[in-house]
């Protein structure tokens, strides 16, 4: 049974690698999803495929690292006021 699982996983990896093509930075990213996307509104997403699209399309100014601290995403840097309100 274990040999069968390993063989199937290896085959899947080989197929995925053979289908992969290099994309230049100026190219077009095409994403294939197994179903239709109903909305691009991040507040209304309901299915996994919509979450994938939202993850690829929308970025924030910052994101959280593993320790929960803000790190730059789209923002290159930021400053805070003395009272830490803005």
Secondary structure, 3 states (H helix, E strand, C coil): CHHHHHHHHHHHHHHHHHHCCCCCCCCCCCCCCCCCCCCCCHHHCCCHHHHHHHHHHCCCCEEECCCCCEEECCCCCCCCCCCCCC
